[in-house]
C-alpha cells in the first residue's frame, strides 16, 4: 500500500516537470551559431608576418608598460637576399576605437643601431619600436604600420600587422 502511494505521488509530480524540460541543441547547431556570432563581431586572425623585398618581417611580441604608458613591439627581420641596408620609419598604431599612436625615429631600433642597419643574408635581426601615450585599457591594436626601405628599393614599402594583442605588465 505504501509502495503504491509512493509510486502514484512520484508519477503525479514528475509528469509536469517533464513538460518543462528543454531539448539540448545538437553540436552542429551550436557550431553554426558560434560561426555566425564570430562573423557578426568581425573577429579576425591576427596577421603577424609580411614578406617583401626578399625579406621576411615577423612580429614576435607586443607588450605594454603600465607605468610609462607605452607599447613596445618587436619584429624579426630575416633577409633572404644579398646583404643590404634597411630603414624602418613612420611607425604608427591604431586601436579598436580609431585612436592613432605614433613614434619618433629615436624610438625605432634595428639590432643595436638606430632606425637603419645593414642586415646579412639569412641572419635574423631583431628590430623594435615604441608607441607612446597609450593607456593600459588598450588591449588590442587593430593596426601596427610602418614603412620599410632598403638600398635595393627606390621607394618605401608599407608593412602592416593586424589585430595584435597587447600584453600589459
C-alpha positions, 0 to 999 in steps of 0.5 A: 500500500505504501509502495503504491502511494509512493509510486502514484505521488512520484508519477503525479509530480514528475509528469509536469516537470517533464513538460518543462524540460528543454531539448539540448541543441545538437553540436552542429547547431551550436557550431553554426551559431558560434560561426555566425556570432564570430562573423557578426563581431568581425573577429579576425586572425591576427596577421603577424608576418609580411614578406617583401623585398626578399625579406621576411618581417615577423612580429614576435611580441607586443607588450605594454608598460603600465607605468610609462604608458607605452607599447613596445613591439618587436619584429624579426627581420630575416633577409633572404637576399644579398646583404643590404641596408634597411630603414624602418620609419613612420611607425604608427598604431591604431586601436579598436576605437580609431585612436592613432599612436605614433613614434619618433625615429629615436624610438625605432631600433634595428639590432643595436643601431638606430632606425637603419642597419645593414642586415646579412643574408639569412641572419635574423635581426631583431628590430623594435619600436615604441608607441607612446601615450597609450593607456593600459585599457588598450588591449588590442591594436587593430593596426601596427604600420610602418614603412620599410626601405632598403638600398635595393628599393627606390621607394618605401614599402608599407608593412602592416600587422593586424589585430595584435594583442597587447600584453600589459605588465 
